[in-house]
Amino acid sequence: MNIKDILNKPVLSLYEGELIGIIDTIWFDKKLKNLVAIELVSEDNLRFVVHTKNIYHVGKNAVTIKNTDHADLKENLEPFDYVKNPIGNKVYTINGELKGVIHNIELNDKFLITKVNLDKDIEIDLAKIANCSKNTILIYDENTTINVNKFKFLAKPKKMKTKKDINVTTLPIISEPEQADDEERKHIVLPIPTLTNEQKIVNNTSFILGRKVNKDIFGLNNDIIVKKNTKITQQIIKNASRFGKLKELMIFSE
């Protein structure tokens, strides 16, 4: 079968004997290996999603499912990242050569893609598909061996703080009134604030004990003081508190 045999067909629930809606959207995985789900719209303009594993049969005139439990209301689902209706999408090589436009896609009875046809009767080698998006299909050239997954972006390193980035406020010298005797006059100098490793006293930290940290936590010199996936103990809480990072520890724990 091909996707033209699926689009615009009604979907029937066998148990309820009910017409649920008409298929107007289909969803493929991002490597264009298989059909993941169908999306249908009801007479009340509600949208439902049926995963292909829950399709009972694709018939000549309708698609059937066992019961309405297999049709999920789309607004209740988590957002999903699949390729929608790739018919008409342009196909390029990763070196930027336009190969054509997708004309049709053929599937087997398990909804795995067996053939992708472009206009002018060109067929794509399925093993050459590198990536797919909502509007473009990328394929490898015959002589290309590089994996496009190597091109993923890297997290930007944290900028190290310098002396210029640290604002230090100088406090005034406070002394006794001028009329006091010299012997009684005492100069009081308030100390300039400095970094300290003295432990801060913070209450209500017991709720994060046993959680895992989902992000590296850095100190002032960009040194990691708590690694990602570390299980939080009392010692971890003390270390984070000592470096003023307890709030981050609470935020990035789960």
C-alpha positions in Angstrom: 0.0 0.0 0.0 1.0 3.6 -0.3 0.1 6.7 1.8 -2.4 7.8 -0.8 -4.3 4.7 0.2 -4.5 6.0 3.7 -5.1 9.8 3.5 -8.7 11.0 3.4 -10.1 7.6 4.5 -12.6 7.4 7.4 -11.6 5.7 10.6 -14.1 3.3 12.2 -14.2 1.8 15.7 -15.3 -1.8 15.5 -16.5 -2.2 19.1 -18.6 1.0 19.1 -19.5 0.7 15.4 -18.7 4.4 15.2 -17.2 6.7 12.6 -14.5 8.6 14.5 -13.2 10.9 11.8 -11.4 11.3 8.5 -7.6 11.0 8.2 -6.1 14.3 7.0 -2.5 14.0 8.4 0.1 11.3 8.7 3.3 11.2 10.8 6.6 9.6 10.0 9.7 9.2 12.1 12.6 11.6 11.4 14.7 9.0 9.6 11.7 8.2 7.3 11.8 4.5 8.3 8.1 3.9 9.2 4.7 5.5 9.6 4.2 6.3 13.2 0.7 7.6 13.5 -2.3 8.9 11.7 -4.2 12.1 12.6 -7.9 12.5 12.0 -10.6 15.1 12.4 -14.1 14.4 13.6 -17.4 16.0 12.5 -17.0 18.3 15.6 -13.6 19.4 14.4 -11.9 17.5 17.2 -8.5 16.0 16.3 -7.5 12.5 17.3 -4.2 10.6 16.9 -4.1 6.8 16.4 -0.6 5.2 16.6 -0.2 2.6 13.8 0.3 -0.2 16.3 -3.3 0.4 17.2 -4.7 0.2 13.7 -6.6 -3.1 13.1 -6.8 -3.0 9.4 -6.4 -0.7 6.4 -9.2 -1.6 4.1 -10.2 -0.5 0.6 -12.6 2.2 1.8 -11.8 2.7 5.5 -9.3 2.2 8.3 -10.5 0.3 11.3 -9.4 0.2 15.0 -10.6 -2.1 17.8 -12.2 0.6 20.0 -12.2 4.3 20.7 -9.6 3.9 23.5 -7.1 3.7 20.7 -7.9 7.2 19.5 -6.2 9.8 21.7 -7.5 13.4 21.7 -4.5 15.3 20.3 -4.8 18.2 22.8 -4.2 15.7 25.6 -1.0 14.4 24.2 2.6 15.6 24.8 4.1 17.5 21.8 5.8 15.0 19.4 8.5 15.6 16.9 7.7 13.6 13.7 7.7 14.4 10.0 4.2 15.4 8.8 2.9 14.6 5.3 6.2 14.6 3.4 4.5 14.4 0.0 5.7 17.5 -1.9 8.8 18.0 0.2 12.1 18.7 -1.7 14.9 16.2 -1.4 18.5 17.5 -1.3 21.9 15.8 -0.9 23.9 16.9 2.1 26.2 18.7 -0.4 23.2 20.9 -1.5 22.1 19.2 -4.8 18.3 19.1 -5.4 17.3 15.6 -6.4 13.6 16.1 -6.7 10.2 16.3 -4.9 8.6 13.4 -3.0 5.7 12.0 -5.1 4.7 8.9 -3.2 5.7 6.6 -0.4 5.0 2.8 -0.3 4.6 0.8 2.9 4.3 -2.8 3.9 1.6 -4.3 6.1 3.7 -3.3 9.2 3.8 0.3 8.1 7.5 0.2 7.3 8.6 2.2 4.3 9.6 0.1 1.4 10.0 2.7 -1.3 10.2 6.5 -1.6 9.5 7.9 -5.1 10.3 11.3 -6.4 8.9 13.0 -9.5 10.3 11.9 -12.8 10.2 8.3 -11.6 13.3 8.6 -9.4 13.5 6.3 -6.4 15.5 7.1 -3.2 17.8 4.5 -1.7 16.3 4.3 1.8 19.8 3.6 3.3 20.9 7.0 2.0 18.4 9.0 4.0 20.3 11.2 6.4 17.6 13.4 8.0 14.1 14.7 7.6 12.2 17.8 8.7 8.8 19.4 8.1 9.8 20.7 4.7 13.0 18.9 3.5 14.6 15.5 3.1 18.4 15.1 3.2 20.2 12.2 1.6 23.8 11.2 1.5 25.8 11.4 -1.8 27.2 8.2 -3.2 30.7 9.1 -2.1 29.7 10.6 1.3 30.6 8.7 4.4 30.3 11.4 7.2 27.5 11.1 9.7 25.4 14.3 10.0 24.9 13.6 13.7 28.5 14.8 14.2 27.2 18.3 13.3 25.0 18.7 16.4 25.6 21.9 18.3 27.7 21.9 21.4 26.7 23.7 24.6 28.5 27.0 24.9 31.2 27.0 27.6 30.6 29.2 30.6 32.6 32.4 30.6 35.1 32.5 33.4 34.8 35.5 35.7 37.7 37.9 35.9 38.5 40.6 38.4 36.8 43.1 36.2 33.5 41.2 36.5 33.5 41.3 40.3 32.2 44.5 41.8 33.8 45.4 45.1 32.3 48.2 47.2 34.7 50.1 49.5 33.0 51.1 52.7 33.8 54.4 54.5 35.9 54.7 57.7 33.7 55.6 60.6 35.3 57.4 63.6 34.2 59.0 66.9 33.2 62.7 66.9 36.0 65.2 66.7 35.4 66.6 70.2 36.4 63.4 71.9 39.8 63.1 73.6 42.6 61.7 71.6 43.0 58.8 73.9 39.3 58.0 73.7 39.1 58.4 69.9 38.8 55.0 68.3 38.8 54.4 64.6 36.5 51.7 63.5 37.2 50.2 60.1 34.6 48.0 58.6 36.2 45.1 56.7 35.8 44.9 52.9 33.7 41.8 52.0 35.7 38.9 50.8 35.0 35.4 49.5 34.8 32.9 52.3 34.4 29.2 52.6 32.4 29.5 55.8 29.3 27.3 55.6 26.0 29.1 55.2 23.1 27.9 57.4 20.1 27.0 55.2 17.0 25.3 56.4 14.6 23.0 54.6 17.0 21.2 52.4 16.0 17.7 53.4 13.5 17.5 50.5 16.3 17.3 47.9 18.2 14.5 49.6 18.4 11.4 47.4 17.5 13.4 44.2 19.9 13.6 41.2 21.4 16.7 39.8 20.4 17.2 36.2 23.0 19.8 35.3 26.7 20.4 36.1 27.0 23.1 38.8 30.0 25.4 38.6 32.0 27.5 41.1 33.4 31.0 40.6 36.4 29.7 38.6 34.2 27.6 36.3 35.3 24.5 38.3 32.6 21.8 38.6 31.5 21.5 42.2 28.6 19.1 41.6 28.6 16.8 38.5 25.4 16.0 36.6 23.6 12.8 37.7 25.2 13.0 41.2 23.0 11.7 44.0 22.4 14.5 46.5 23.8 13.8 50.0 24.3 16.0 53.1 27.9 16.5 52.0 26.8 17.7 48.5 24.4 20.1 50.2 27.2 21.4 52.4 29.6 21.9 49.5 27.0 23.7 47.4 26.1 25.9 50.4 29.8 26.7 51.0 30.1 28.0 47.4 26.8 29.9 47.4 25.3 27.4 45.0 22.6 25.9 47.1 19.8 27.6 45.2 21.1 26.2 41.9 21.3 22.7 43.5 17.6 23.0 44.5 16.6 24.2 41.0 18.5 21.6 39.0 17.6 18.5 41.1 14.9 16.0 40.2 
